[in-house]
Amino acid sequence: MRTLPRLPAASMSRTPPPYRPPPDTGLVVCHLDDDLIVLDKPSGLLSVPGRGPGMDDNLASRVQARFPEALTVHRLDMDTSGLIVMARHPAAHRAMGKLFELREVEKAYIAVVAGRVTEARQTVALPLIADWPNRPRQKVDFEVGKPALTRISVLSYDPEHDTTRVRLEPETGRSHQLRVHLQSIGHPILGDDLYAPPEILAQAPRLLLHAAELAFRHPLSGAWLALISAAPF
């Protein structure tokens, strides 16, 4: 069995803070056509309604206030910002969902992680499964975990703060995949309230993870779409 780097464990008993979505200052629409809407989601906003009081304010509801026909295709974690696709009718929803299922959507994220990542490029292939006693956390499990693969490229190192900016390309789309893979190799993402130890959580006011690039062939028109959103950190 493989041995993973040991880090100070993030507290499993942390009480999630109250849901306080960012103010609704209007949608940031990066692409709009008759079939699809691509938006830039702010950090702290749920992609879809959550469970519990006050969680009905989310990206889907804000989009549907302007585009009532909009349908959710995929999600980003509440604290992750960046590009997300919605469909404008059922046929586009099915076709776009198929692209994600077949892994024909190219995705890239930007993150800032603790410590110096010494390998310029590396691939992390660690199987993941829900950590049921500590939901919504996920964990690495070599026996029953589902395959998960992330490619990591170093962009820059900040010696003053001992942090590394990285580009992440997930081959799979497991829940919390990027967060768990980085924590598992000894470099948790700054501001991660689930997987970072307290001192690394405290280094940023939010999770420093941003969905920066999406590229795919439009499932109905066939046009190649390549969208970029600069990381706000």
Secondary structure as GFF3:
##gff-version 3
##sequence-region A 1 233
A	DSSP	beta_strand	29	32	.	.	.	ID=ss1
A	DSSP	beta_strand	36	41	.	.	.	ID=ss2
A	DSSP	alpha_helix	59	66	.	.	.	ID=ss3
A	DSSP	beta_strand	71	72	.	.	.	ID=ss4
A	DSSP	beta_strand	81	87	.	.	.	ID=ss5
A	DSSP	alpha_helix	90	101	.	.	.	ID=ss6
A	DSSP	beta_strand	106	114	.	.	.	ID=ss7
A	DSSP	beta_strand	121	125	.	.	.	ID=ss8
A	DSSP	beta_strand	128	130	.	.	.	ID=ss9
A	DSSP	three_ten_helix	132	134	.	.	.	ID=ss10
A	DSSP	beta_strand	138	140	.	.	.	ID=ss11
A	DSSP	beta_strand	149	158	.	.	.	ID=ss12
A	DSSP	beta_strand	163	170	.	.	.	ID=ss13
A	DSSP	alpha_helix	177	184	.	.	.	ID=ss14
A	DSSP	alpha_helix	198	201	.	.	.	ID=ss15
A	DSSP	beta_strand	209	217	.	.	.	ID=ss16
A	DSSP	beta_strand	224	228	.	.	.	ID=ss17
###
